[in-house]
């Protein structure tokens, strides 16, 4: 019996049991749609994290004081005094460093007339904008002269501007207070929104680091240093150069621990990607269970079909149908169910992914491999779970089958 006749017989048998056929497909449809949607959510999340880290500066290097203890108790980073302005000046000569800025910060209340807003002020240099990929939308950045004179000027983020100037007034040129210190707003940053960890990147005030050190914190050390490598691929090399300079300046003996810590955005990116990949695999495994359940449903229905059509099988075999023909017929039915379910599942998965993006506003990204993988899996599922019932049908004794009631 040729494949065309077998296909016609299989389609006719499925057409005679439309509802049962659809219910069998349902498990495959749900499984395929779940796999595509879950993988799209996982990949979309990963792409979003990559984009946000890139916006923060993918080649950014962060240097903080560390490994300082008093009485066996580790101090907080803000209280450690192992980094000095002279360290920052020395690191400016490192060849692999494209931009560098010291960092000091303090949290407090911002006040403008009757409006106030709790926020943080960061003392940096103009190069900080290049490192963090920030841009001034209105006004201008402070200058080196402002840094030398510890000028009482600042740049504010959009969130701060919206809360201190709720009537839509232009903040540039206005004076606000941070605690008791008056600061003249000379610029407003371009909005960046929230980052991958849910932090508002627009809720910030930026001022000359000398202003924050002398007028707000009254300290003579810096709390950290931000730098960016010349090239993302040279980040590790630049970190080694920075480490060598700081160890030399701090007179750290060979084998002794550093009194500073260096982190890069690449480390953060790798950690976030690893977590995202793990969650994606977990979601895909959970969705894959639906495919397994759908496959079991196919096997169950094919068993029922073999039992119901025992007499039909006996008659076909008695007039010359071979065991391989019977095997092929039932196997084709199983594959048609799984492949049809897979195609419908792909369409449902794409629609579900689109709805997730529209309704929940989650980042999603459908990859071609997830569609092809789902389709391949559902085809293999049909063959695998349809094989045994088809094998049983092919092995029936024609005489016993004809007598079956």
C-alpha positions as CSV (number, residue, x, y, z in Angstrom):
1,X,0.0,0.0,0.0
2,X,1.5,3.3,-1.0
3,X,2.0,6.3,1.3
4,X,-0.8,8.3,-0.5
5,X,-3.5,5.7,0.3
6,X,-2.2,5.4,3.9
7,X,-2.4,9.2,4.3
8,X,-6.0,9.2,3.0
9,X,-7.1,6.4,5.4
10,X,-5.4,8.2,8.3
11,X,-7.1,11.6,7.5
12,X,-10.5,9.8,7.1
13,X,-10.1,8.1,10.5
14,X,-9.2,11.4,12.2
15,X,-12.1,13.2,10.4
16,X,-14.5,10.6,11.9
17,X,-13.4,11.6,15.4
18,X,-13.0,15.3,15.2
19,X,-13.6,16.2,18.8
20,X,-11.3,13.4,20.1
21,X,-8.7,14.4,17.6
22,X,-8.8,18.1,18.8
23,X,-8.7,17.2,22.5
24,X,-5.6,15.1,21.8
25,X,-4.0,18.0,19.9
26,X,-4.8,20.3,22.8
27,X,-2.0,18.9,24.9
28,X,0.5,19.5,22.1
29,X,-0.9,23.0,21.4
30,X,-0.5,24.1,25.0
31,X,2.9,22.5,25.3
32,X,4.3,24.1,22.2
33,X,2.7,27.5,22.9
34,X,4.1,27.4,26.5
35,X,7.6,26.6,25.4
36,X,7.7,29.4,22.8
37,X,6.2,32.0,25.2
38,X,8.4,31.1,28.1
39,X,11.6,31.1,26.0
40,X,10.5,34.5,24.5
41,X,10.0,35.9,28.0
42,X,13.4,34.6,29.1
43,X,15.3,35.8,26.1
44,X,13.5,39.2,26.2
45,X,14.5,39.6,29.8
46,X,18.1,38.7,28.9
47,X,18.2,41.2,26.0
48,X,16.7,43.9,28.2
49,X,19.4,43.4,30.9
50,X,22.1,43.5,28.2
51,X,20.7,46.7,26.8
52,X,20.4,48.4,30.2
53,X,23.9,47.4,31.2
54,X,25.2,48.7,27.9
55,X,23.4,52.0,28.6
56,X,25.1,52.1,32.0
57,X,28.5,51.6,30.3
58,X,29.5,48.0,29.4
59,X,33.2,48.8,29.8
60,X,32.7,50.6,33.2
61,X,35.0,49.7,36.1
62,X,34.1,50.4,39.7
63,X,36.8,50.8,42.4
64,X,35.8,50.8,46.1
65,X,37.7,50.6,49.3
66,X,37.6,47.2,50.9
67,X,39.1,44.6,53.2
68,X,39.4,47.0,56.1
69,X,38.4,45.8,59.6
70,X,38.4,47.3,63.0
71,X,38.3,45.0,66.0
72,X,37.4,42.1,63.7
73,X,34.4,43.9,62.4
74,X,34.2,44.8,58.7
75,X,33.5,48.5,58.0
76,X,31.0,49.8,55.5
77,X,32.3,51.1,52.2
78,X,31.4,54.7,53.1
79,X,33.5,54.6,56.3
80,X,36.6,53.1,54.7
81,X,39.3,55.6,53.9
82,X,41.7,53.6,51.7
83,X,41.1,55.7,48.5
84,X,42.4,59.2,48.2
85,X,42.2,62.0,45.6
86,X,45.9,61.2,44.8
87,X,44.9,57.7,43.8
88,X,42.4,59.1,41.3
89,X,45.1,61.4,39.9
90,X,47.5,58.5,39.6
91,X,45.0,56.3,37.7
92,X,44.4,59.1,35.1
93,X,47.8,58.1,33.6
94,X,46.8,54.4,33.1
95,X,46.9,53.8,29.3
96,X,43.8,51.5,29.3
97,X,41.6,54.1,31.0
98,X,39.4,56.1,28.7
99,X,37.7,58.2,31.4
100,X,37.9,58.3,35.1
101,X,36.1,60.1,38.0
102,X,36.2,60.0,41.8
103,X,32.9,59.4,43.6
104,X,31.5,60.6,46.9
105,X,27.9,60.6,47.8
106,X,25.4,61.4,50.4
107,X,21.6,60.9,50.9
108,X,19.4,63.8,52.1
109,X,16.4,66.0,51.6
110,X,16.2,68.3,48.6
111,X,14.2,71.5,49.1
112,X,12.7,74.1,46.7
113,X,10.3,76.4,48.4
114,X,7.4,74.3,49.7
115,X,8.5,71.2,47.6
116,X,10.9,68.7,48.9
117,X,12.2,65.3,47.8
118,X,14.5,62.7,49.4
119,X,17.4,61.8,47.0
120,X,21.1,61.2,46.8
121,X,23.8,63.6,45.7
122,X,26.9,62.3,43.9
123,X,30.2,64.2,43.8
124,X,32.0,63.5,40.5
125,X,33.9,65.0,37.6
126,X,32.5,65.9,34.1
127,X,34.0,62.6,32.8
128,X,31.4,60.7,34.9
129,X,28.8,61.5,32.3
130,X,30.8,59.7,29.6
131,X,31.4,56.7,31.9
132,X,27.7,56.3,32.8
133,X,26.5,57.2,29.3
134,X,24.6,60.2,30.7
135,X,23.7,63.3,28.7
136,X,22.7,66.8,29.8
137,X,19.3,67.7,28.2
138,X,19.0,71.3,29.4
139,X,21.7,73.6,30.6
140,X,25.3,72.5,30.9
141,X,27.7,70.4,32.9
142,X,29.9,72.0,35.5
143,X,33.5,72.7,34.6
144,X,37.0,72.0,36.0
145,X,37.0,75.5,37.5
146,X,33.8,74.6,39.4
147,X,35.7,71.6,40.8
148,X,38.7,73.6,41.9
149,X,36.6,76.2,43.6
150,X,34.1,73.7,45.1
151,X,31.3,75.6,43.5
152,X,27.8,75.2,44.8
153,X,26.3,74.0,41.6
154,X,24.6,70.8,40.5
155,X,22.9,68.8,37.7
156,X,19.6,67.1,38.5
157,X,17.8,64.1,37.1
158,X,14.3,64.2,35.6
159,X,12.6,62.7,38.7
160,X,14.2,65.3,41.0
161,X,13.2,68.1,38.6
162,X,9.6,66.8,38.4
163,X,9.2,66.7,42.2
164,X,10.9,70.0,43.0
165,X,9.4,71.9,40.1
166,X,5.9,70.2,39.7
167,X,4.5,73.2,37.8
168,X,6.8,72.5,34.9
169,X,9.1,75.5,35.6
170,X,12.6,75.4,34.1
171,X,15.0,74.3,36.9
172,X,18.1,75.7,35.2
173,X,19.3,78.8,37.1
174,X,17.1,78.1,40.2
175,X,18.6,77.5,43.6
176,X,17.7,74.4,45.6
177,X,18.9,73.2,49.0
178,X,20.5,69.9,49.9
179,X,20.1,69.9,53.6
180,X,21.4,73.3,54.5
181,X,23.6,73.8,51.5
182,X,22.2,76.0,48.6
183,X,23.0,74.7,45.2
184,X,22.4,76.4,41.8
185,X,20.9,74.1,39.2
186,X,22.9,74.5,36.0
187,X,21.6,71.5,34.1
188,X,19.0,68.7,33.8
189,X,19.9,65.2,32.7
190,X,18.3,63.4,29.9
191,X,15.9,60.7,31.3
192,X,17.1,57.1,31.4
193,X,14.2,55.5,33.3
194,X,14.7,52.5,35.6
195,X,17.5,50.0,35.3
196,X,17.3,46.2,35.3
197,X,17.2,46.1,39.1
198,X,14.2,48.5,39.3
199,X,16.2,51.6,40.4
200,X,15.2,55.0,39.2
201,X,18.2,56.3,37.3
202,X,16.6,59.8,37.1
203,X,16.4,60.2,40.9
204,X,19.9,61.7,41.2
205,X,21.8,65.0,41.8
206,X,25.3,65.4,40.5
207,X,27.8,68.0,41.8
208,X,31.5,68.6,41.8
209,X,33.2,66.0,44.0
210,X,35.1,68.8,45.9
211,X,31.7,70.4,46.7
212,X,30.3,67.2,48.2
213,X,33.6,66.4,50.0
214,X,34.1,69.8,51.6
215,X,30.7,71.4,52.0
216,X,28.4,68.3,52.6
217,X,30.5,65.4,54.0
218,X,33.5,67.3,55.4
219,X,35.9,64.5,54.5
220,X,39.3,64.4,52.8
221,X,39.1,60.9,51.2
222,X,36.9,59.6,48.3
223,X,34.4,56.7,48.6
224,X,35.0,55.2,45.2
225,X,36.4,55.7,41.7
226,X,34.5,55.1,38.4
227,X,36.4,54.4,35.2
228,X,35.9,53.1,31.7
229,X,38.2,51.0,29.7
230,X,39.3,52.2,26.2
231,X,37.7,49.1,24.8
232,X,35.3,46.5,26.3
233,X,37.6,43.7,25.3
234,X,40.5,45.3,27.2
235,X,38.5,45.6,30.5
236,X,40.4,42.8,32.3
237,X,43.7,44.2,31.1
238,X,42.8,47.6,32.4
239,X,41.7,46.2,35.7
240,X,45.2,44.5,36.1
241,X,46.8,47.9,35.3
242,X,44.7,49.7,37.9
243,X,45.4,47.0,40.5
244,X,49.1,47.3,40.0
245,X,49.1,51.1,40.3
246,X,47.0,51.0,43.5
247,X,49.0,48.3,45.2
248,X,52.2,50.2,44.5
249,X,50.7,53.5,45.8
250,X,49.3,51.8,48.9
251,X,52.6,49.9,49.5
252,X,50.9,46.5,49.7
253,X,53.4,43.7,50.0
254,X,53.3,40.8,47.6
255,X,50.9,38.1,48.8
256,X,49.0,40.6,51.0
257,X,45.3,41.4,50.4
258,X,44.3,44.5,48.5
259,X,42.7,47.3,50.5
260,X,40.4,48.0,47.6
261,X,37.9,46.1,45.5
262,X,37.5,46.4,41.7
263,X,34.3,45.3,39.9
264,X,33.4,45.6,36.2
265,X,30.1,45.7,34.4
266,X,31.2,42.5,32.6
267,X,31.0,40.7,35.9
268,X,27.5,42.1,36.5
269,X,26.5,41.2,33.0
270,X,27.8,37.6,33.3
271,X,26.0,37.1,36.6
272,X,22.7,38.5,35.4
273,X,23.0,36.5,32.2
274,X,23.7,33.3,34.1
275,X,20.6,34.0,36.3
276,X,18.5,34.8,33.3
277,X,19.6,31.6,31.5
278,X,18.9,29.5,34.5
279,X,15.4,31.0,34.8
280,X,14.8,30.5,31.0
281,X,15.8,26.8,31.2
282,X,13.6,26.4,34.3
283,X,10.6,28.0,32.5
284,X,11.2,25.9,29.4
285,X,11.4,22.7,31.5
286,X,8.1,23.5,33.1
287,X,6.5,24.2,29.7
288,X,8.1,21.0,28.3
289,X,6.1,19.0,30.9
290,X,3.0,20.0,28.9
291,X,4.5,18.5,25.8
292,X,5.2,15.3,27.7
293,X,1.6,15.2,28.9
294,X,0.4,15.9,25.3
295,X,2.5,13.0,24.1
296,X,1.0,10.7,26.7
297,X,-2.4,11.9,25.5
298,X,-1.5,10.9,21.9
299,X,-0.5,7.4,23.1
300,X,-3.6,7.0,25.1
301,X,-5.9,8.0,22.3
302,X,-4.0,5.8,19.8
303,X,-4.5,2.8,22.2
304,X,-8.2,3.5,22.3
305,X,-8.3,3.8,18.5
306,X,-6.5,0.5,18.1
307,X,-9.0,-1.2,20.4
308,X,-12.0,0.4,18.7
309,X,-10.8,-0.5,15.2
310,X,-9.6,-4.1,15.9
311,X,-12.1,-5.6,13.5
312,X,-11.2,-3.1,10.8
313,X,-7.5,-4.0,11.3
314,X,-8.3,-7.7,11.0
315,X,-10.3,-7.1,7.8
316,X,-7.5,-5.0,6.2
317,X,-4.9,-7.7,7.1
318,X,-7.1,-10.5,5.8
319,X,-7.3,-8.9,2.3
320,X,-3.6,-8.4,2.0
321,X,-2.5,-5.5,4.2
322,X,0.9,-6.1,5.7
323,X,1.9,-5.4,9.3
324,X,4.1,-2.6,8.1
325,X,1.1,-1.0,6.4
326,X,-1.0,-1.1,9.6
327,X,2.0,0.3,11.5
328,X,2.5,3.1,9.0
329,X,-1.3,4.0,9.1
330,X,-1.5,4.4,12.8
331,X,2.0,6.1,12.9
332,X,0.8,8.6,10.3
333,X,-2.3,9.4,12.4
334,X,-0.1,10.1,15.4
335,X,2.3,12.3,13.4
336,X,-0.6,14.3,11.8
337,X,-2.1,14.9,15.3
338,X,1.2,16.1,16.7
339,X,2.4,18.1,13.7
340,X,-1.0,19.9,13.4
341,X,-1.0,20.5,17.1
342,X,2.5,21.9,16.7
343,X,1.6,24.3,14.0
344,X,-1.4,25.6,15.9
345,X,0.7,25.7,19.0
346,X,3.3,27.9,17.3
347,X,0.6,30.4,16.2
348,X,-0.9,30.4,19.7
349,X,2.6,30.8,21.2
350,X,3.3,33.9,19.0
351,X,0.0,35.4,19.9
352,X,0.5,34.7,23.6
353,X,3.9,36.3,23.5
354,X,2.5,39.4,21.8
355,X,-0.2,39.7,24.4
356,X,2.3,39.4,27.2
357,X,4.2,42.3,25.7
358,X,1.1,44.4,25.2
359,X,-0.7,43.7,28.5
360,X,2.1,43.0,31.0
361,X,4.7,45.2,29.2
362,X,7.4,42.6,29.7
363,X,10.2,42.5,27.2
364,X,9.9,39.5,24.9
365,X,11.9,38.1,22.0
366,X,10.9,35.1,19.9
367,X,13.9,33.2,18.6
368,X,13.7,31.1,15.5
369,X,15.4,28.2,17.3
370,X,12.6,28.0,19.9
371,X,10.0,27.7,17.1
372,X,12.0,25.1,15.2
373,X,12.8,23.2,18.4
374,X,9.2,23.1,19.5
375,X,8.1,21.9,16.1
376,X,10.8,19.2,16.0
377,X,9.9,18.1,19.6
378,X,6.2,17.8,18.8
379,X,7.0,15.7,15.7
380,X,9.3,13.4,17.6
381,X,6.7,13.2,20.3
382,X,4.1,12.0,17.8
383,X,6.4,9.3,16.4
384,X,7.6,8.2,19.9
385,X,4.3,8.0,21.6
386,X,2.5,6.7,18.5
387,X,4.9,3.9,17.8
388,X,3.9,1.5,20.5
389,X,0.2,1.6,19.8
390,X,0.9,1.3,16.1
391,X,3.2,-1.6,16.8
392,X,0.5,-3.3,18.8
393,X,-2.0,-2.9,15.9
394,X,0.5,-4.3,13.4
395,X,1.1,-7.3,15.6
396,X,-2.6,-8.4,15.9
397,X,-3.6,-11.8,14.6
398,X,-6.0,-11.3,11.6
399,X,-8.3,-14.1,12.7
400,X,-8.5,-13.0,16.3
401,X,-9.0,-9.4,15.2
402,X,-12.0,-10.3,12.9
403,X,-13.6,-12.2,15.8
404,X,-13.1,-9.3,18.2
405,X,-16.3,-7.8,19.6
